[in-house]
Amino acid sequence: MNLTESKKTLALSGAALGIVAAALAFFGNPKNMAICIACFIRDTAGAMKLHQAALVQYVRPEIVGIVVGAFFISLITKEYRSTAGSSPMIRFVLGMIMMIGALVFLGCPLRMLIRMSAGDLNAYVALIGFVGGVFTGTAALKKGFSLGRSYESKSVSGYVLPVLLVIVLILSVTTTLMAVSEKGPGSMHAPVLIALVGGLVFGAVSQKCRTCFAGSFRDVILMKNFDLITIIGAFFVVMLIFNIATGGFKLSFDGQPVAHAQHLWNILGMYVVGFAAVLAGGCPLRQMVLAGQGSSDSAVTFLGMFIGAALCHNFGLAGAAAAAATDASPAVAGGPGMAGKAAVIICIAALFVIGFLPGIQREKK
């Protein structure tokens, strides 16, 4: 079945993705996270002890499921194609940059939408930055930016990431090698089997309907095509209904779980994500789906996000959630520290160099 053949099937696909996200939140994932690519990669990196932030360490089966789900559905529908060779090191850097921007904001574009559906006005502010980043990236494309073509590679090359992720999940379930948070977001999760099945469905549906947050806005800007954004709209509606039904909707800037009201840095963090996603050819979710269907280039971008997550917590780049005052502690405004702010500025400068500097990875005509 071709899920991109009409806006109706795209909307149904978005609704299906929303139902999966709502189910994961219902069964134990943090409600304003549900299924966040950046946060789940960060948690998995922590479980593998690449960072020592004790509150965010857990191998998220959803990450494994998304890649493997895209892998299997692409094999079944004969869309699997093993490719590599399109500026892998630049893609690695773009993956790191996307993760830095996402963790300064406290979420990827998927979580931004989930937070918006829960009434978090900080996420609406961040949307301005994300769309601005996509617009800037699109301008780079119009100027001729390209990471170059990918080339056919041995089929087994595309199997590597799905197999490695399955091994990590098996080790996390059968051994004590992986770290596991005893409190905080890392301790909040759906049962392993439910999380894995949810990830498999999410990855398979995303592969068939070409879900991409950056791509949906890019298509509107470049071609006035609203097809992909239909998926985003349907997902939002399902999550909005879920949040209202479960009492999770609160329209405000303050008092939101795992959020901060440092508006400039919310905007700039998601600006970085949008800009980098367009240059890389897809948002964090899309990179994982492409990796599942055989792109070693997207697998390299995924590894960049993985290392970026570790760097964020090892060097204090990630934003902190705001917290109200208690008898034991004063109020915390949240947001990134000086290191995180500097990292965002450096990332923006790097993106302009990559995207606009003459001669950087332009296709030869």
Secondary structure, 3 states (H helix, E strand, C coil): CCCCCCHHHHHHHHHHHHHHHHHHHHCCCCCCCCCCHHHHHHHHHHHCCCCCCCCCCCCCHHHHHHHHHHHHHHHHCCCCCCEECCCHHHHHHHHHHHHHHHHHHCCCHHHHHHHHHCCEHHHHHHHHHHHHHHHHHHHHHHCCECCCCCEECCHHHHHHHHHHHHHHHHHHHHCCCCCCCCCCHHHCCCCHHHHHHHHHHHHHHHHHHCCCHHHHHHHHHHHCCCHHHHHHHHHHHHHHHHHHHCCCCCCECCCCCCCCCCHHHHHHHHHHHHHHHHHHCCCHHHHHHHHHCCEHHHHHHHHHHHHHHHHHHHCCCCCECCECCCCCCCCECCECCHHHHHHHHHHHHHHHHHHHCCCCCECCC
